[in-house]
Amino acid sequence: MKFSKEAFKQHADRNIKKILFSHIDALDGKEVIFKNGSKYGDIPYYEVGDEAFHLHPVLKEWCTDERVEHNA
């Protein structure tokens, strides 16, 4: 699944939106990893400016069902 800026804006709590406001563009389209059927996912690495971040939890309603294709 992929993080969706639009789904996040529609479904996230107002306080979470405030916290992640400056990160939304960096998160949009990032692959979200859901392990073992967990309802919470992770984005293990993304950058905003010169800083690296890990986002957990990521809710399924913040994502699209689009799969990220990995080219070999």
N, C-alpha and C positions, 0 to 999 in steps of 0.2 A: 504494500500500500504506500501511497505517497501523501505527504502533508499537503493540505490545501488551504491556502490563505483565505479563500472565500468560505470554506466550510468552518474554519476556525473562527472567523468573524461572526458567523451565524450561530455557532454552538457554544463557544467558550464563555465562561463566566467573566463578568466585567473586570474583576481584579486580575485575572490571568491575562486578559487582553492588555491591561495597563503594563503589567510586568514584561510581557513579550513584544510590546509595541515596536521597539526598534529592531527586533529580530525577525519580524514576519516576512520581509522580502527574502532574507537569507534562508528561511525555513521552507518557503514555498517550493514544492516539487521534490523535496528531499525524501529519500526512502525511509520508511518507518518500519522497524523490526518488531514483530509481535512473536514472542517465543512461547511454545507449548500451549497455544490457545489462550494466552493471557489477554485480558481485556485492555491492558495498558501496554503501550509500545515505547520504543526508544529511538531517538535519532542520536547515534553514538558520537557524531562529530559534525560540527558546522562552524563556520567562522563569521564573526561580525567585526569588521575593521581588522585589527591585528590580534584579536583574541579568539581562542577556540572554546567551544561550548559542547556540552552533552545535555540533551533534553529528555527528561523522564519525569512524570509519565506523559505520554502522548495518547489521547483518547481516540478511539476509532472514528467517532463522529467528526473529528478534525481532519480526516483523511478522505482520499478518493480511492476507489478500488483499482485504479490504474497500477499496473505492475511496472517496475523499473526493469528495463532490459539491460543485461550485462553483456557487453560485446567482448569476445575473447581476442 
